[in-house]
Amino acid sequence: MKSLTTLRLPSLFLFTALTTSALAEQAHWKKADYISDSFIEITLDREHGGHHGKLSKWLSPIRYLIDDRTADEALHQRMVSQHLHHLSAITGLDIKPSTHPQKTNLRIIFGSEKDLDQALLQDLGLNNKQFRQQIIHDSVCVARVMASPQGEIKAASVLIPVDRARAHGKLMSCVVEELTQVLGLVNDSSRVYPSIFNDRSFNDFLSGLDYVLLKLLYEPAIKAGMDQVSLRQQLKLILSRPAFVSLIDSAEQAVQQDSLENWLN
């Protein structure tokens, strides 16, 4: 995730012209081919691991535990619980706090930058020092997903170094992006927009396109372990359904319900 700068517009006329152009462009993400390509891009590739080739998703309830090593535990707890509630409402997944460490399959760690390398080693199990250094250099926050060969996600971890995230103005988007990615939308891409998964965009919260991608991922016809060929066949069928076309049209409004953005306001 990279910090972004804001363009200052010199006149009201220019602002109006750009806004009109932007509104015209926004329809691009509602096209079936664009959604299908975006879904393949975000589910089958890996941000730090090349092309995986099979879709991963949760098939069992998610039980999460927050491991907070900072002084802002109450704030982080509220952010996480609200966003996971939002994700549960969108996907239908059963997501609740863990009542026992042995039943935990999603661990969310809030720490500090100085302990990042050690946390990547001990908490995320990344033994390759060169790989850890690459992540430290390139990332503000990080998530790891552990899936079976059949594509079922069995466990996941999220690591947010709070001081680093705040320095980049990305604490909120770290929570939103990483917790969303561990559901199976595992890749970042500059070709997919507007989206929380595009590090070059201004999205700190889920977009209408992200809402559609989550809905697709947890459609019953989309199975764990699917490859690109079988996925494209199913996506074509789903995206042609009148009910799903209607869902796409209303996605920008629907994604606002239970959003962390509304909670802040």
KENUMAR-399261 format. One record per residue (C-alpha): residue in three letters; x, y, z. Coordinates in steps of 0.05 Angstrom, whole numbers, plus 5000, padded with zeros to 4 digits. Example, Ala and Ser with C-alpha at 12.3 -4.5 7.8 and 13.67 -1.06 7.14 Angstrom:
R   r   xx   yy   zz
R ALA 5246 4910 5156
R SER 5273 4979 5143
// end
This chain:
R   r   xx   yy   zz
R MET 5000 5000 5000
R LYS 5029 5068 4981
R SER 5012 5138 5004
R LEU 4975 5181 4954
R THR 4972 5256 4939
R THR 4911 5296 4922
R LEU 4907 5338 4858
R ARG 4885 5410 4871
R LEU 4838 5432 4816
R PRO 4846 5504 4790
R SER 4774 5521 4773
R LEU 4701 5501 4783
R PHE 4694 5489 4709
R LEU 4751 5439 4709
R PHE 4722 5405 4770
R THR 4654 5398 4736
R ALA 4686 5371 4672
R LEU 4727 5320 4710
R THR 4668 5299 4753
R THR 4625 5288 4691
R SER 4680 5248 4659
R ALA 4690 5207 4722
R LEU 4616 5191 4727
R ALA 4616 5168 4655
R GLU 4676 5124 4669
R GLN 4647 5091 4731
R ALA 4602 5047 4689
R HIS 4662 5008 4664
R TRP 4663 4964 4727
R LYS 4591 4944 4719
R LYS 4604 4907 4653
R ALA 4602 4831 4659
R ASP 4669 4821 4623
R TYR 4704 4871 4668
R ILE 4676 4840 4731
R SER 4696 4770 4707
R ASP 4767 4792 4691
R SER 4773 4829 4757
R PHE 4748 4768 4796
R ILE 4800 4723 4762
R GLU 4854 4775 4775
R ILE 4839 4783 4848
R THR 4824 4710 4867
R LEU 4874 4669 4827
R ASP 4938 4710 4831
R ARG 4979 4722 4894
R GLU 5008 4790 4912
R HIS 5074 4759 4936
R GLY 5071 4691 4904
R GLY 5057 4690 4829
R HIS 4999 4655 4797
R HIS 4965 4604 4841
R GLY 4914 4576 4793
R LYS 4858 4555 4841
R LEU 4806 4594 4879
R SER 4807 4594 4955
R LYS 4749 4609 5002
R TRP 4723 4593 5071
R LEU 4676 4534 5078
R SER 4671 4535 5154
R PRO 4655 4588 5207
R ILE 4708 4640 5221
R ARG 4728 4651 5294
R TYR 4774 4710 5303
R LEU 4820 4733 5359
R ILE 4851 4802 5365
R ASP 4922 4804 5392
R ASP 4934 4878 5407
R ARG 5002 4900 5430
R THR 4988 4975 5428
R ALA 4954 5027 5472
R ASP 4892 5033 5427
R GLU 4861 4965 5438
R ALA 4789 4991 5446
R LEU 4792 5030 5380
R HIS 4821 4971 5342
R GLN 4770 4924 5371
R ARG 4712 4968 5348
R MET 4742 4976 5278
R VAL 4753 4901 5269
R SER 4686 4880 5296
R GLN 4648 4930 5253
R HIS 4684 4911 5189
R LEU 4677 4836 5201
R HIS 4603 4847 5215
R HIS 4600 4883 5147
R LEU 4635 4825 5112
R SER 4590 4774 5145
R ALA 4528 4812 5122
R ILE 4554 4814 5050
R THR 4580 4742 5044
R GLY 4534 4704 5092
R LEU 4596 4676 5128
R ASP 4590 4660 5202
R ILE 4642 4707 5232
R LYS 4646 4714 5308
R PRO 4699 4726 5362
R SER 4733 4663 5385
R THR 4715 4635 5453
R HIS 4776 4590 5457
R PRO 4847 4596 5428
R GLN 4844 4526 5398
R LYS 4781 4545 5359
R THR 4813 4608 5330
R ASN 4825 4607 5255
R LEU 4834 4682 5243
R ARG 4885 4719 5284
R ILE 4890 4795 5278
R ILE 4954 4826 5306
R PHE 4963 4901 5320
R GLY 5036 4915 5334
R SER 5093 4963 5319
R GLU 5141 4973 5262
R LYS 5203 4957 5304
R ASP 5176 4888 5318
R LEU 5152 4875 5247
R ASP 5207 4826 5225
R GLN 5200 4784 5288
R ALA 5124 4784 5282
R LEU 5129 4761 5209
R LEU 5174 4704 5232
R GLN 5139 4682 5295
R ASP 5066 4700 5283
R LEU 5060 4691 5208
R GLY 5112 4635 5202
R LEU 5151 4668 5145
R ASN 5220 4634 5152
R ASN 5252 4663 5090
R LYS 5289 4725 5113
R GLN 5295 4754 5043
R PHE 5220 4747 5033
R ARG 5207 4781 5100
R GLN 5251 4839 5081
R GLN 5214 4845 5015
R ILE 5148 4849 5051
R ILE 5175 4900 5102
R HIS 5201 4943 5044
R ASP 5139 4938 5001
R SER 5080 4934 5049
R VAL 5046 4976 5101
R CYS 5007 4916 5130
R VAL 5004 4843 5111
R ALA 4959 4782 5113
R ARG 4972 4708 5104
R VAL 4921 4656 5083
R MET 4930 4581 5094
R ALA 4888 4538 5047
R SER 4883 4464 5034
R PRO 4903 4435 4965
R GLN 4828 4434 4950
R GLY 4824 4509 4961
R GLU 4789 4511 5029
R ILE 4817 4567 5073
R LYS 4833 4536 5140
R ALA 4866 4594 5175
R ALA 4890 4665 5165
R SER 4930 4718 5200
R VAL 4932 4794 5193
R LEU 4989 4837 5218
R ILE 4982 4912 5223
R PRO 5041 4953 5249
R VAL 5000 5011 5275
R ASP 5054 5065 5275
R ARG 5073 5049 5203
R ALA 5000 5048 5181
R ARG 4986 5115 5215
R ALA 5048 5146 5184
R HIS 5021 5129 5115
R GLY 4950 5149 5134
R LYS 4928 5077 5122
R LEU 4905 5048 5188
R MET 4832 5045 5168
R SER 4846 5018 5098
R CYS 4894 4966 5127
R VAL 4837 4939 5170
R VAL 4788 4940 5112
R GLU 4835 4912 5058
R GLU 4870 4857 5097
R LEU 4808 4830 5132
R THR 4773 4829 5065
R GLN 4831 4796 5029
R VAL 4834 4737 5078
R LEU 4764 4717 5055
R GLY 4795 4696 4988
R LEU 4804 4760 4948
R VAL 4879 4753 4958
R ASN 4912 4796 4905
R ASP 4924 4870 4894
R SER 4920 4898 4824
R SER 4926 4966 4791
R ARG 4881 4940 4735
R VAL 4820 4932 4781
R TYR 4785 4996 4800
R PRO 4750 5027 4837
R SER 4773 4978 4891
R ILE 4805 4971 4959
R PHE 4852 4922 4925
R ASN 4882 4976 4880
R ASP 4940 5010 4918
R ARG 4939 5067 4868
R SER 4867 5085 4881
R PHE 4836 5130 4934
R ASN 4792 5075 4962
R ASP 4798 5065 5037
R PHE 4732 5029 5042
R LEU 4696 4976 5001
R SER 4672 4999 4933
R GLY 4612 4975 4893
R LEU 4659 4931 4853
R ASP 4688 4901 4917
R TYR 4617 4886 4940
R VAL 4603 4849 4875
R LEU 4668 4809 4879
R LEU 4651 4787 4950
R LYS 4581 4767 4929
R LEU 4610 4726 4872
R LEU 4662 4693 4915
R TYR 4609 4666 4963
R GLU 4559 4646 4910
R PRO 4545 4572 4920
R ALA 4563 4556 4848
R ILE 4633 4585 4858
R LYS 4671 4527 4888
R ALA 4737 4524 4926
R GLY 4791 4496 4881
R MET 4762 4521 4815
R ASP 4812 4539 4761
R GLN 4806 4596 4711
R VAL 4768 4556 4658
R SER 4714 4530 4704
R LEU 4709 4597 4739
R ARG 4697 4635 4675
R GLN 4642 4587 4656
R GLN 4606 4597 4722
R LEU 4617 4672 4723
R LYS 4585 4680 4655
R LEU 4523 4644 4679
R ILE 4519 4682 4745
R LEU 4531 4750 4714
R SER 4476 4739 4663
R ARG 4422 4727 4716
R PRO 4372 4784 4720
R ALA 4376 4782 4796
R PHE 4452 4790 4795
R VAL 4448 4845 4743
R SER 4402 4882 4791
R LEU 4452 4869 4848
R ILE 4507 4901 4807
R ASP 4464 4962 4792
R SER 4450 4973 4867
R ALA 4520 4954 4892
R GLU 4544 5024 4907
R GLN 4485 5036 4953
R ALA 4484 4966 4983
R VAL 4558 4968 5002
R GLN 4545 5028 5047
R GLN 4501 4988 5094
R ASP 4540 4970 5157
R SER 4603 5002 5126
R LEU 4660 5023 5171
R GLU 4657 5089 5134
R ASN 4586 5102 5161
R TRP 4608 5080 5230
R LEU 4661 5134 5230
R ASN 4610 5187 5212
// end
